[in-house]
């Protein structure tokens, strides 16, 4: 059951729960998130407003409702009523109103349409509050309440059925065989043993198969034994974005367990930011111990191959600027790695006004790029990014996240802008030296 956005309602809902059941489901989930860290964060906010100036949606609209900490209001209320030190008194004296179904419906836009969980607000918070992480935890409750944007919910249902939002696993061999023919490269599939399990982002299984082929070209060049596998192949992890913890765990386990099954010591992630967050930083919590495999992003992999001289690159010798994907750089730490790869390509790097860990988001992370309702907000962020890119005067515009690339391509089409967004991986593959 879905309620489409209308002039008076900008929310979607799934399932047939009553309004009261939805609120109760959200509240139970909210309360389950209130461990020591979340409680400290809830108690620490001093309402200084610094997070507002860090948020691309607030900066580009000037609308106070997009202030990051405001996006957590129902979550904060649940904490004060149910888990704070004075919760019994708060309830008894009705000091804080319980979140209502209308609150949750209105906050769906703030939690899903106007937050990419990019972490820039977290970076500037003087109290060290991880606002982006709290938004992710609030999404867990929204998912339980069946209050997720319908396009994201559809992708969730598809991933539950197929293990991917792009294709069922049984179609993977045909997709890879077609990509291999088109691009003239061998792409192994379903090998019984391999050293590296290679994974993909959803778009690479459709419109962007060149990324798959280019990864194959590099892996084949270094002579390593690798494979893709029906058992675990799509690393994008829509559960991570939606707040569907059960699906997030299932998709992550598919990658790690498949690697173990074939004896792979490394899981290679695609150029995808949220794949990195879900698999690299959160996978261990499903196992309760250190992971038995190494999980590495494509940017790290390229950097290591260049540093150890396993591949050599032709020098492009032109100017470039680089968009730092939030989950890979600010929350993932790969700022220097990307720049070493750019240097190896011989680029003269001209940095964006805001770059590295302080760079602004593309505007499409956290599932926002897949949410048509959020398009006007994305377009405003794109205008800001476009201005920063043009101000550099650089000939090339490069990034290392496929979702960022798609977001920029959509923005460019809307703005009739003809500057292409180039993939770091594809530039490396296209410039391998003999």
C-alpha positions as CSV (number, residue, x, y, z in Angstrom):
1,X,0.0,0.0,0.0
2,X,1.5,3.3,-1.0
3,X,0.4,6.9,-0.6
4,X,1.9,9.1,-3.3
5,X,3.0,12.6,-2.7
6,X,0.2,15.2,-3.2
7,X,0.0,18.9,-2.7
8,X,-0.7,18.5,0.9
9,X,1.2,15.3,1.8
10,X,4.8,14.7,0.9
11,X,5.2,11.2,2.4
12,X,4.9,7.6,1.3
13,X,4.0,4.6,3.4
14,X,4.1,0.9,3.1
15,X,2.1,-1.9,4.6
16,X,-1.3,-1.7,6.4
17,X,-0.3,-0.8,9.9
18,X,-2.5,1.5,11.8
19,X,-1.2,5.0,12.6
20,X,-0.7,4.0,16.2
21,X,1.1,0.8,15.3
22,X,3.5,2.8,13.0
23,X,4.3,5.2,15.8
24,X,4.8,2.4,18.3
25,X,7.1,0.5,15.8
26,X,9.2,3.7,15.3
27,X,9.4,4.4,19.0
28,X,10.6,0.8,19.8
29,X,13.3,1.1,17.2
30,X,14.3,4.6,18.4
31,X,14.6,3.4,22.0
32,X,16.6,0.3,20.9
33,X,19.3,2.7,19.4
34,X,19.9,4.6,22.7
35,X,23.1,3.1,23.9
36,X,25.8,5.1,25.7
37,X,27.1,6.8,22.6
38,X,23.7,7.9,21.2
39,X,22.6,9.1,24.7
40,X,25.8,11.2,25.0
41,X,25.1,12.7,21.6
42,X,21.5,13.5,22.5
43,X,22.5,15.2,25.7
44,X,25.4,17.2,24.1
45,X,23.7,19.4,21.6
46,X,24.0,23.1,22.6
47,X,22.0,24.4,19.6
48,X,24.9,26.4,18.3
49,X,23.8,26.2,14.7
50,X,27.2,25.4,13.2
51,X,25.8,22.3,11.6
52,X,23.4,24.4,9.5
53,X,26.2,26.1,7.6
54,X,27.8,22.7,7.0
55,X,24.7,21.2,5.3
56,X,24.4,21.6,1.5
57,X,20.7,21.5,1.6
58,X,20.5,24.3,4.2
59,X,23.2,26.4,2.5
60,X,21.5,26.1,-1.0
61,X,17.9,26.8,0.2
62,X,18.3,28.9,3.4
63,X,15.4,27.0,4.8
64,X,15.8,26.5,8.6
65,X,13.9,23.1,8.5
66,X,17.0,21.6,6.8
67,X,19.2,22.4,9.8
68,X,20.8,18.9,10.5
69,X,20.0,18.7,14.2
70,X,16.3,19.6,13.4
71,X,16.1,16.5,11.3
72,X,16.5,14.5,14.6
73,X,13.6,16.1,16.5
74,X,11.3,12.9,16.7
75,X,14.4,10.9,17.6
76,X,15.3,13.4,20.3
77,X,11.8,13.4,21.7
78,X,11.8,9.6,21.9
79,X,15.1,9.8,23.8
80,X,13.8,12.4,26.3
81,X,10.6,10.5,27.0
82,X,11.9,6.9,27.1
83,X,15.7,6.8,27.7
84,X,17.0,10.0,29.3
85,X,17.9,10.2,33.0
86,X,14.7,12.0,33.7
87,X,12.4,10.1,31.4
88,X,9.8,9.1,34.0
89,X,9.5,12.7,35.1
90,X,9.3,13.9,31.5
91,X,6.4,11.5,30.8
92,X,4.6,12.2,34.1
93,X,4.7,15.9,33.7
94,X,4.2,15.7,29.9
95,X,7.2,17.9,29.4
96,X,8.0,16.5,26.0
97,X,5.3,15.6,23.5
98,X,5.4,12.0,22.1
99,X,6.1,11.9,18.4
100,X,2.8,11.5,16.4
101,X,2.1,9.9,13.1
102,X,2.0,13.4,11.5
103,X,5.4,14.2,13.0
104,X,6.9,11.0,11.4
105,X,5.2,11.7,8.1
106,X,6.5,15.2,8.0
107,X,10.0,14.1,9.0
108,X,10.2,11.5,6.3
109,X,11.2,14.4,4.0
110,X,13.9,15.6,6.4
111,X,15.4,12.2,7.0
112,X,15.3,10.8,3.5
113,X,14.9,13.6,0.9
114,X,17.2,16.3,2.5
115,X,19.9,14.2,4.2
116,X,22.6,12.3,2.4
117,X,24.3,11.2,5.7
118,X,27.4,12.8,4.3
119,X,28.8,13.7,7.7
120,X,29.8,17.3,7.0
121,X,27.6,18.3,9.9
122,X,29.4,15.8,12.1
123,X,32.8,17.2,11.2
124,X,32.0,20.7,12.3
125,X,30.0,19.9,15.5
126,X,32.0,21.4,18.4
127,X,30.5,18.8,20.7
128,X,31.5,15.8,18.5
129,X,27.9,14.7,17.8
130,X,27.8,12.3,14.9
131,X,24.6,13.7,13.4
132,X,24.9,11.6,10.3
133,X,25.0,8.4,12.3
134,X,22.0,9.5,14.4
135,X,20.0,10.2,11.2
136,X,20.9,6.6,10.0
137,X,19.7,5.3,13.3
138,X,16.5,7.3,13.0
139,X,15.9,5.8,9.6
140,X,15.9,2.3,11.3
141,X,12.7,3.4,13.1
142,X,11.2,5.0,10.0
143,X,11.7,1.7,8.1
144,X,10.0,-0.3,10.9
145,X,7.1,2.1,10.7
146,X,6.7,1.6,7.0
147,X,7.5,5.3,6.3
148,X,10.1,5.2,3.6
149,X,10.0,7.0,0.2
150,X,8.3,4.5,-2.1
151,X,11.1,4.3,-4.7
152,X,13.6,3.3,-2.0
153,X,11.0,0.8,-0.6
154,X,10.7,-0.7,-4.1
155,X,14.4,-1.1,-4.3
156,X,14.4,-2.7,-0.9
157,X,11.8,-5.2,-1.9
158,X,13.8,-6.0,-5.1
159,X,17.0,-6.5,-3.2
160,X,15.2,-8.8,-0.7
161,X,14.0,-10.9,-3.7
162,X,17.2,-10.8,-5.8
163,X,20.1,-9.9,-3.6
164,X,20.5,-6.9,-5.7
165,X,18.5,-3.9,-6.8
166,X,19.7,-4.5,-10.4
167,X,19.4,-8.1,-11.3
168,X,18.8,-11.6,-9.8
169,X,22.0,-13.6,-9.2
170,X,21.2,-16.2,-11.9
171,X,21.4,-13.5,-14.6
172,X,24.9,-12.4,-13.5
173,X,26.8,-14.8,-15.8
174,X,25.0,-13.5,-18.8
175,X,25.5,-9.8,-17.8
176,X,29.2,-10.4,-17.4
177,X,29.5,-12.4,-20.6
178,X,27.9,-9.6,-22.6
179,X,30.1,-7.0,-20.9
180,X,33.2,-9.1,-21.7
181,X,32.2,-9.3,-25.4
182,X,31.4,-5.6,-25.6
183,X,34.6,-4.4,-24.0
184,X,36.9,-7.2,-25.1
185,X,38.1,-8.4,-21.7
186,X,37.8,-11.7,-19.7
187,X,35.5,-11.5,-16.7
188,X,35.5,-14.7,-14.7
189,X,32.3,-15.7,-12.9
190,X,31.5,-18.3,-10.2
191,X,35.1,-19.7,-9.9
192,X,35.3,-22.3,-7.2
193,X,38.4,-20.7,-5.8
194,X,40.0,-17.2,-6.1
195,X,42.2,-14.8,-4.2
196,X,39.9,-11.8,-4.7
197,X,36.1,-11.6,-4.8
198,X,35.1,-8.6,-6.9
199,X,31.8,-6.9,-6.3
200,X,29.8,-4.3,-8.2
201,X,27.5,-1.3,-7.7
202,X,24.0,-1.7,-9.1
203,X,24.6,0.8,-12.0
204,X,27.7,-1.2,-13.1
205,X,25.3,-4.1,-13.9
206,X,23.3,-2.0,-16.2
207,X,24.4,1.3,-17.9
208,X,28.0,1.5,-16.5
209,X,29.4,-2.0,-17.5
210,X,32.6,-0.2,-18.6
211,X,33.5,0.0,-14.9
212,X,33.2,-3.8,-14.6
213,X,35.3,-4.3,-17.7
214,X,38.0,-1.8,-16.6
215,X,38.3,-3.5,-13.2
216,X,38.7,-6.7,-15.1
217,X,41.3,-5.2,-17.3
218,X,43.4,-4.1,-14.3
219,X,43.0,-7.4,-12.4
220,X,43.9,-9.4,-15.5
221,X,47.0,-7.2,-16.0
222,X,48.4,-8.0,-12.6
223,X,47.8,-11.7,-13.0
224,X,45.8,-12.3,-9.8
225,X,43.2,-15.0,-9.5
226,X,39.8,-13.3,-9.1
227,X,36.2,-13.8,-9.8
228,X,32.7,-12.3,-9.5
229,X,30.1,-14.7,-8.0
230,X,26.3,-15.1,-8.0
231,X,26.5,-15.7,-4.2
232,X,27.5,-12.2,-3.5
233,X,28.0,-9.6,-6.1
234,X,26.1,-6.3,-5.5
235,X,27.8,-4.2,-2.8
236,X,25.6,-1.2,-3.0
237,X,23.5,-2.3,0.0
238,X,20.1,-0.4,-0.2
239,X,19.4,-1.7,3.4
240,X,22.2,0.6,4.7
241,X,20.5,3.6,3.2
242,X,16.9,2.7,3.9
243,X,17.3,1.8,7.6
244,X,16.5,-1.9,6.9
245,X,19.0,-3.5,9.2
246,X,17.9,-7.1,8.4
247,X,18.5,-6.5,4.7
248,X,21.8,-4.6,5.4
249,X,23.1,-7.6,7.3
250,X,21.9,-10.1,4.7
251,X,23.6,-8.3,1.8
252,X,26.8,-7.8,3.7
253,X,27.0,-11.4,4.8
254,X,26.4,-12.5,1.2
255,X,29.7,-10.8,0.2
256,X,31.8,-12.0,3.2
257,X,30.4,-15.5,3.2
258,X,30.9,-16.0,-0.5
259,X,34.5,-14.8,-0.1
260,X,35.0,-17.4,2.6
261,X,33.3,-20.1,0.5
262,X,35.8,-19.6,-2.4
263,X,38.8,-19.0,-0.2
264,X,39.2,-15.4,-1.2
265,X,41.3,-13.3,1.2
266,X,40.1,-10.0,-0.2
267,X,36.7,-8.5,-1.1
268,X,37.2,-5.7,-3.6
269,X,34.4,-3.0,-3.4
270,X,33.4,-0.9,-6.4
271,X,33.5,2.8,-6.8
272,X,30.5,3.2,-4.5
273,X,30.5,5.3,-1.3
274,X,27.8,3.5,0.7
275,X,29.2,0.1,-0.3
276,X,32.3,1.2,1.6
277,X,30.3,2.3,4.7
278,X,28.3,-0.8,4.8
279,X,30.9,-3.4,4.1
280,X,34.2,-1.9,5.3
281,X,33.1,-0.2,8.5
282,X,29.9,-2.0,9.6
283,X,30.4,-5.6,8.4
284,X,32.2,-6.7,11.6
285,X,29.2,-6.0,13.8
286,X,27.3,-8.8,12.1
287,X,30.1,-11.3,13.0
288,X,31.0,-10.0,16.5
289,X,34.7,-10.3,15.8
290,X,37.4,-9.2,13.4
291,X,36.4,-10.0,9.8
292,X,38.1,-13.1,8.3
293,X,38.6,-11.3,5.0
294,X,40.1,-7.9,4.0
295,X,37.5,-5.5,2.5
296,X,39.0,-2.8,0.4
297,X,37.7,0.0,-1.8
298,X,38.7,0.3,-5.5
299,X,40.5,3.6,-4.7
300,X,42.7,1.9,-2.1
301,X,43.3,-1.0,-4.5
302,X,44.5,1.3,-7.3
303,X,46.7,3.3,-4.9
304,X,48.4,0.1,-3.7
305,X,49.0,-1.2,-7.2
306,X,50.6,2.1,-8.2
307,X,52.6,2.4,-5.0
308,X,54.0,-1.1,-5.3
309,X,54.6,-0.6,-9.1
310,X,52.4,-3.5,-10.0
311,X,50.9,-1.2,-12.7
312,X,52.4,1.8,-14.4
313,X,50.4,4.6,-16.0
314,X,50.7,6.9,-18.9
315,X,50.8,10.6,-18.0
316,X,47.8,12.5,-19.1
317,X,49.5,15.9,-18.3
318,X,46.3,18.0,-18.2
319,X,44.5,19.8,-15.4
320,X,41.8,18.1,-13.3
321,X,39.7,18.8,-10.3
322,X,38.3,16.1,-8.0
323,X,35.0,15.6,-6.1
324,X,35.7,13.8,-2.8
325,X,32.9,11.3,-2.2
326,X,31.7,11.8,1.4
327,X,31.6,8.1,2.4
328,X,34.9,7.4,0.9
329,X,36.9,10.4,2.0
330,X,35.3,12.3,4.9
331,X,33.9,9.1,6.6
332,X,36.3,6.7,5.0
333,X,39.7,8.3,5.1
334,X,40.8,7.9,1.4
335,X,41.6,11.6,0.7
336,X,45.4,11.0,0.1
337,X,44.9,7.7,-1.8
338,X,42.8,9.4,-4.4
339,X,45.2,12.2,-4.9
340,X,48.2,9.8,-5.3
341,X,46.3,8.0,-8.1
342,X,45.6,11.4,-9.7
343,X,49.2,12.3,-9.4
344,X,50.3,9.0,-11.0
345,X,48.0,9.9,-14.0
346,X,50.0,13.1,-14.4
347,X,47.2,15.5,-13.6
348,X,47.7,19.0,-12.4
349,X,45.2,19.0,-9.6
350,X,43.2,22.2,-9.0
351,X,41.2,21.7,-5.9
352,X,37.6,22.7,-5.5
353,X,37.0,25.6,-3.1
354,X,35.7,23.0,-0.6
355,X,37.6,19.7,-0.9
356,X,39.0,16.8,1.0
357,X,37.2,16.1,4.2
358,X,35.4,19.5,4.0
359,X,34.1,19.0,0.5
360,X,30.4,19.4,-0.1
361,X,28.3,16.3,-1.0
362,X,27.2,15.7,-4.5
363,X,23.6,15.9,-3.2
364,X,22.6,12.4,-4.1
365,X,24.0,10.1,-1.4
366,X,22.0,8.2,1.2
367,X,19.5,7.1,-1.4
368,X,18.6,10.7,-2.4
369,X,19.7,10.2,-6.0
370,X,17.1,7.3,-6.2
371,X,14.3,9.4,-4.7
372,X,12.5,11.4,-7.5
373,X,10.7,13.5,-5.0
374,X,14.1,15.0,-3.9
375,X,15.1,16.2,-7.4
376,X,14.5,19.9,-6.8
377,X,16.9,19.8,-3.7
378,X,19.5,17.8,-5.7
379,X,19.4,20.4,-8.4
380,X,20.1,23.2,-6.0
381,X,23.1,21.4,-4.7
382,X,24.3,20.7,-8.2
383,X,24.2,24.4,-9.0
384,X,26.6,25.0,-6.1
385,X,28.9,22.1,-7.1
386,X,28.8,23.3,-10.8
387,X,30.0,26.7,-9.8
388,X,32.9,25.3,-7.8
389,X,33.9,23.0,-10.6
390,X,33.8,25.8,-13.2
391,X,35.7,28.1,-11.0
392,X,38.7,25.8,-11.1
393,X,39.0,26.0,-14.9
394,X,40.2,22.4,-14.9
395,X,39.9,20.4,-18.1
396,X,38.8,17.2,-16.3
397,X,36.3,16.6,-13.6
398,X,36.9,13.3,-11.7
399,X,35.3,11.4,-8.9
400,X,35.7,7.9,-7.4
401,X,32.1,7.1,-6.6
402,X,29.6,5.8,-9.1
403,X,26.6,7.2,-7.3
404,X,28.2,10.7,-7.2
405,X,28.9,10.3,-10.9
406,X,25.2,9.4,-11.6
407,X,24.1,12.4,-9.5
408,X,26.4,14.8,-11.4
409,X,25.2,13.3,-14.8
410,X,21.6,13.9,-13.8
411,X,22.4,17.4,-12.6
412,X,24.3,18.2,-15.8
413,X,21.4,17.0,-18.0
414,X,19.0,19.2,-16.0
415,X,21.3,22.2,-16.3
416,X,22.3,21.6,-19.9
417,X,25.9,21.4,-18.8
418,X,28.3,19.6,-21.1
419,X,31.2,18.8,-18.8
420,X,31.5,15.0,-18.3
421,X,32.1,13.4,-14.9
422,X,35.0,10.9,-15.2
423,X,35.7,7.8,-13.1
424,X,39.0,7.5,-11.4
425,X,39.0,3.7,-12.1
426,X,38.2,4.2,-15.8
427,X,41.0,6.7,-16.2
428,X,43.5,4.3,-14.7
429,X,42.3,1.4,-16.9
430,X,42.4,3.6,-20.1
431,X,45.9,4.8,-19.3
432,X,47.8,1.6,-18.4
433,X,51.3,1.6,-19.6
434,X,52.8,-1.5,-21.2
